[in-house]
């Protein structure tokens, strides 16, 4: 019985934080139940609008050129509202310079999805240019890039869920 109690406590603690995919976590989202995208994009938004909200969230005092990768886990509810759940910042900016939580939660509105879903978005910044990728998770293919139309699944092999910078 004494060995079972620590094991049970460890299991409960590990399950409580399993919803966050990336290391930098935010805890004010309603995460009662949501799904991850697998092979198709469920939560839809134009890439231009997505990048616009992210770039507007960067501290504007000296607008620097941004280099690197920003990975976001955004929960989209049935009304299309956003809530930033976790992120991984591999850019040249500090996370404090990226005022993303407030801007994503207030300004990023998606098309109404069929179900509550967590969208995994990876934005690569190259100075003034950027590219947007959507990541899916499936039991058969693992972490992979998904496209707007289901054609071919490109499996991603990388360490700690984050694709390497190219």
C-alpha positions as CSV (number, residue, x, y, z in Angstrom):
1,X,0.0,0.0,0.0
2,X,2.8,2.4,0.8
3,X,4.4,1.8,-2.7
4,X,1.1,2.3,-4.4
5,X,0.5,5.8,-3.0
6,X,3.6,7.5,-4.6
7,X,2.9,5.7,-7.9
8,X,-0.7,7.0,-7.9
9,X,0.4,10.5,-7.1
10,X,3.0,10.5,-9.9
11,X,0.3,9.2,-12.4
12,X,-2.2,11.9,-11.4
13,X,0.4,14.7,-11.8
14,X,1.6,13.5,-15.2
15,X,-2.0,13.3,-16.5
16,X,-2.8,16.7,-15.2
17,X,-0.2,18.4,-17.5
18,X,-0.6,16.2,-20.5
19,X,-2.6,18.7,-22.5
20,X,0.3,21.1,-22.9
21,X,2.5,20.1,-25.9
22,X,5.1,22.8,-25.8
23,X,7.3,23.8,-22.8
24,X,6.0,27.3,-22.2
25,X,2.6,26.9,-20.7
26,X,-0.4,29.1,-20.2
27,X,-3.2,28.0,-17.7
28,X,-6.2,30.3,-18.3
29,X,-7.8,28.3,-21.2
30,X,-10.9,26.3,-20.9
31,X,-9.5,22.8,-21.7
32,X,-12.4,20.6,-20.7
33,X,-12.2,18.5,-23.9
34,X,-10.6,19.1,-27.3
35,X,-9.0,17.1,-30.1
36,X,-5.8,17.4,-31.9
37,X,-5.8,17.7,-35.7
38,X,-4.7,14.5,-37.4
39,X,-4.7,14.4,-41.2
40,X,-7.0,17.3,-42.1
41,X,-7.1,20.9,-40.9
42,X,-10.2,21.3,-38.8
43,X,-9.7,24.9,-37.6
44,X,-9.4,27.1,-40.6
45,X,-7.9,30.6,-40.9
46,X,-5.9,32.4,-43.6
47,X,-2.2,32.2,-43.1
48,X,-2.0,35.9,-43.8
49,X,-4.3,36.8,-40.9
50,X,-2.5,34.4,-38.6
51,X,0.9,35.9,-39.2
52,X,-0.6,39.4,-39.0
53,X,-1.9,38.8,-35.5
54,X,1.4,37.2,-34.4
55,X,3.5,40.1,-35.9
56,X,1.2,42.7,-34.3
57,X,1.9,41.0,-30.9
58,X,5.7,41.7,-31.2
59,X,6.8,44.6,-29.0
60,X,6.8,47.5,-31.4
61,X,9.4,49.8,-29.8
62,X,12.2,48.9,-32.1
63,X,10.6,46.5,-34.6
64,X,13.4,44.0,-35.1
65,X,13.8,41.5,-37.8
66,X,12.8,38.2,-36.4
67,X,14.7,35.0,-37.2
68,X,13.8,31.5,-36.0
69,X,10.8,29.2,-35.2
70,X,7.7,29.8,-33.1
71,X,5.6,26.8,-32.3
72,X,2.1,27.4,-30.9
73,X,-0.7,25.2,-29.5
74,X,-3.9,27.2,-29.9
75,X,-7.3,25.8,-28.6
76,X,-10.1,26.9,-30.9
77,X,-13.6,26.6,-29.5
78,X,-16.9,26.0,-31.4
79,X,-17.4,29.7,-31.9
80,X,-13.9,30.2,-33.5
81,X,-12.4,31.9,-30.5
82,X,-8.7,31.3,-29.7
83,X,-6.8,30.5,-26.6
84,X,-3.0,30.1,-26.5
85,X,-2.4,27.0,-24.5
86,X,1.4,26.5,-24.9
87,X,4.3,27.6,-27.1
88,X,7.9,27.1,-27.8
89,X,9.9,30.1,-28.8
90,X,13.1,29.5,-30.9
91,X,13.2,33.0,-32.3
92,X,15.7,35.8,-31.8
93,X,13.2,37.6,-29.5
94,X,12.5,36.9,-25.9
95,X,9.1,35.5,-24.9
96,X,8.5,38.7,-23.0
97,X,8.8,40.7,-26.2
98,X,6.2,38.5,-27.8
99,X,2.9,39.6,-26.2
100,X,1.2,36.6,-27.9
101,X,-1.2,35.4,-25.2
102,X,-3.2,38.6,-25.1
103,X,-3.2,39.2,-28.8
104,X,-4.1,35.6,-29.8
105,X,-6.9,35.3,-27.2
106,X,-8.5,38.7,-28.2
107,X,-7.8,39.2,-31.9
108,X,-7.4,35.8,-33.5
109,X,-10.8,34.5,-34.7
110,X,-11.0,31.3,-36.8
111,X,-13.8,29.9,-39.0
112,X,-16.2,28.0,-36.8
113,X,-14.9,24.4,-36.5
114,X,-17.0,21.3,-36.3
115,X,-15.4,20.4,-32.9
116,X,-13.3,22.0,-30.3
117,X,-9.7,21.5,-31.5
118,X,-6.1,22.3,-30.7
119,X,-4.3,23.7,-33.7
120,X,-0.5,23.2,-33.7
121,X,1.0,26.0,-35.7
122,X,4.7,26.4,-36.6
123,X,5.8,29.8,-37.9
124,X,9.3,30.1,-39.4
125,X,10.6,33.7,-39.5
126,X,13.3,34.7,-42.0
127,X,13.8,38.5,-41.4
128,X,10.7,40.1,-42.9
129,X,9.4,36.9,-44.5
130,X,7.6,34.0,-42.8
131,X,6.2,30.5,-43.5
132,X,3.4,28.8,-41.7
133,X,3.0,25.1,-41.2
134,X,0.3,23.1,-39.5
135,X,1.3,20.0,-37.5
136,X,-0.9,17.0,-36.9
137,X,-0.5,14.0,-34.6
138,X,-1.7,10.5,-35.6
139,X,-1.1,7.1,-34.0
140,X,0.1,5.7,-37.3
141,X,2.2,8.5,-38.7
142,X,3.2,10.4,-35.5
143,X,4.0,14.1,-35.8
144,X,3.5,15.2,-39.4
145,X,2.8,18.3,-41.5
146,X,-0.8,18.6,-42.6
147,X,-2.1,20.5,-45.6
148,X,-5.5,22.1,-46.4
149,X,-6.3,19.1,-48.6
150,X,-5.5,15.5,-47.6
151,X,-3.1,14.3,-50.3
152,X,0.1,12.9,-49.0
153,X,1.2,12.9,-45.4
154,X,4.8,14.1,-44.9
155,X,6.2,12.4,-41.8
156,X,8.4,14.6,-39.7
157,X,11.4,13.1,-38.0
158,X,12.8,15.4,-35.4
159,X,13.8,15.6,-31.8
160,X,11.4,16.9,-29.1
161,X,8.5,17.6,-31.5
162,X,10.1,20.6,-33.1
163,X,11.3,20.4,-36.8
164,X,14.9,21.6,-37.3
165,X,15.5,25.1,-38.7
166,X,16.6,25.0,-42.3
